[in-house]
Amino acid sequence: MDECDLLAQMKLLHDSYAEKLPGKLAEIERMWEAMANVAWGGAAFEELLRALHSLAGSGKTFGFPGVSEAARAAELALAGFGAANTAPGAEQRSRIQGLILGLRDSVNRV
């Protein structure tokens, strides 16, 4: 495979990932909203952390460092609550909501 073919393949992967980002974001937002009604530290919480972790890693890989950084910030903010198995207070929920909105902004800039 020559360099032109490799660049074309990379562009296809980049574009395909960009197309999937709004769906990934919508799923993360749905999971976040559901956290109001589930146990922190349970399966739903772990699923949300896993989705944010995945987006944080894959965003940078596919050329979207802003998405990666925003997802990582939200993941780190949430991680402590799962370890303690406690729900965040109103101030912390507001901060996390702000981080998820920042993630949305990063995705919308793609």
N, C-alpha and C positions, 0 to 999 in steps of 0.2 A: 504494500500500500504506500503510495507516495504522499508527500506532504499535503498536496491539495485535497486528496481523498480524506486524509486524517482531519484536516481542518473542516471539511464538509460534514464529516461524521460528528465532530465536536459541535458544530453549529446546529445540526439536527437534534442532538441530545440537549443542548442549551434551550432551543426553542420548544422542544417537547416538555421539558421541565417547567419552563415559563408558563405554558398552557395549563399545567396541572396545579400551579401555585394557588390560584383562587379557590379551587376545590379543597386543597389541603388547609388553607386558611379558614374556610367555612367550617370544616370539620373541627379544627382547633377551637374556633369560637363556639360551636355547638357544645363541645365537651366542657369548655369553661363555664358556659351558662348552666349546664347540668350540675356543676359542682355545688350549686346552692342547695341541691336536694340529695346529695350522696355523702357517704363517709369519707373524710379526708384520710388518705393513706390506703384506701381500698382500691379495687380493680379499676374503677373509672378514673381515679386520680393517677394511677400508674399509667393508664392509657394516654392521658393528657400529657404527662411528662415524657413518655416515649415519643409521642407525635412531635412535641417541641424539640426534643433531642435529635430526632431524625431530620427535622427541618433545619436545625442549626448546623448539622454536619453536611447535609446535602446541598444547602444553599451556597456555601462557599465552593464546594466541589464543582457545581454547575455554573459558577460565575455570578452569584448573587450574594456578595459579602454582607450587604445591608440586611438582607433577609436573615442570613445566618446569625448576625450579631443581635438582631431584635429577638429572634427565637431563643437564643442562648440566654439573654437577659431575663426573659419570661420564665424559662426553665429554671434558672438559678434562684429566682425569686420564689418560685413554687416549691422547690426541692426541700427546703427546711420545714415546711408545714407537713409534708408527707412523712418525713423522718420523725417528727414529733406527734404525728397522727392528730393534729389539731387544725381546726379551721382558722383562717386569718380573720382578724378583726376588720371593722369597716375601713379603717385607714389603709391597712395592708391590701384589702380587696380592691380598693380604689387605685392603689399603686400598681397592682397586678393588671387591673383592667386597663390602665394607662399603657403598660408595656404591651399588652395584646393589641391595643389600638395603634401603637407604634409599629408593631408587626404588620398590621393591616396597611399602614402607610407605606412600609417598605415593599410589600407585595404590590400595592397599587402603582408604585413607581417603576415596576418592571415593564 
